[in-house]
Amino acid sequence: MGESNELSTSFRMRTIGLVVVGLLTGILLTLWFGGVIPGQDRPIEVSRTVQLGSDASMGAIESSSNDVPTQYLDVMSMNEVFKAVSSTVTPTVVYIEVETLASSGVLSPFGQRGGSQSLGSGVIISDQGYIVTNNHVIDGANRIRVTLNDKRQFTADVVGTDPTTDLAVIKVDPDSEIPVVALGDANSVEVGEWVLAVGNPFRLTSTVTAGIVSAIGRQVNVIEDRLGIESFIQTDAAINPGNSGGAVVNLQGELVGIATAIATESGSYEGYGFAVPVDLMERVVRDLIRYGEVRRGYLGVSIQPMNARAAEIAGLNAVLGVYLSSVQPGLAGYEAGLRNGDILLSINGREMTEPNGLQSAIALFSPGDAVPVEIWREGRSIDFTVILKGRDDPGYASWLTELNQGQPQLFEPQFEEDQVIELSEWGIGVTNLDARVRRQFQAVHGVYVAFVRAEGPFEKAGISRGVVITAINDTPIFNTDTLEDALRGTEELLVRLKRSDGSTAFFEVRP
């Protein structure tokens, strides 16, 4: 009898436990989805203005920060999240077929040669028919056909393109309501979080893959434009040819990036995919819809990354900021008070650590915007407000032309052979400055590099002839004697030099 009571009590406890678990699971799912049943159809809000992205209540899986459970969701709950996000986002991603007049033979970021027909993806960002995709998807298009997830087909027109970010906007005229993606916040994207990629790889329409954010702020040099802006979100979600222009979304079903490129040697997915962040995308798209072009503001500076030795010499306690090697007189940065040699620490409160981060931060603003910047100069931080100018400003037109034409012509003064001292251990020949060189390089002191030996330490570090060395580590260089003293017994150098256009640069040199 006692054994029977024990069994009865045990059975009741197990039953209660299962009920509690069931209730808790229901509560967790309700909290996670904000009361939305996965896969439920959502109404599409119709707007008379160009609203980018759907309303959060219409297109996103809601999850209040106060409602996030303290324990991890179980596997089945995560499965429901993936299903709900996939069903919400997939209808907003379109299949793009592009016909071109002739093959261009240009290699795309996906490793494909251009042909008479190309394929890609796009994301619907407005119920008025605006679709964002990659510039390389529709470049040279003679005819663009868009197929929605529900099989409706439209002919699309190009609204505008921006080669510097590899983005483009096309437009269809919908005959009825169309689904619109919800826009997320690129600043909230963190390394390690789950994302889904939705696109049309290898003609496999409406394909969904999952992965995590592997890195943010990546520069991979796939945009060939000299003023190209790259600050990609990197993900290991499978992205292949045909995913170009597709969506990368978070687990709330919000767009966080536009799939743009992969790093590959085979031409197919190898674990490294890259997406343009949604904040940069939104900034570009709004200008393309409004003006047909991107009206971008410029600082008017040339920049370099910082390193540990340069930070130490500058008096910084960490490797921070971006080095301003040249601040062009008469342009926005110079007029605000920035100068050659400043270290730019932050833009609008956003910390700078790499040159591409500065480029993408400035790209979010328009000509005429007042942008707060913080710089480091002579051991202290200083705040400035820069009023950005556009490319139509006369000073910028000249500067941008010079940038697009490449480096300024090399200044080559003539010296007698006995004036040049060869430092064979370092593979360079140097000479003292004369008045002509001082004026050309705007250099008060230093030595002129007359030649650089192939395979020498300076050549391996990337230093070419025709520059002026102004400092070695933290030691100013006044003439060839002080240079030899600074180099004697040194195992590692931080060389500060000036170019003929007045810009400054740092190089690390090892013997």
Order of alpha helices (4+ residues) and beta strands (2+ residues): alpha-alpha-alpha-beta-beta-beta-alpha-beta-beta-beta-beta-beta-beta-beta-beta-beta-beta-alpha-beta-alpha-beta-alpha-beta-beta-alpha-beta-beta-alpha-beta-beta-alpha-beta-alpha-beta-beta-alpha-beta-beta
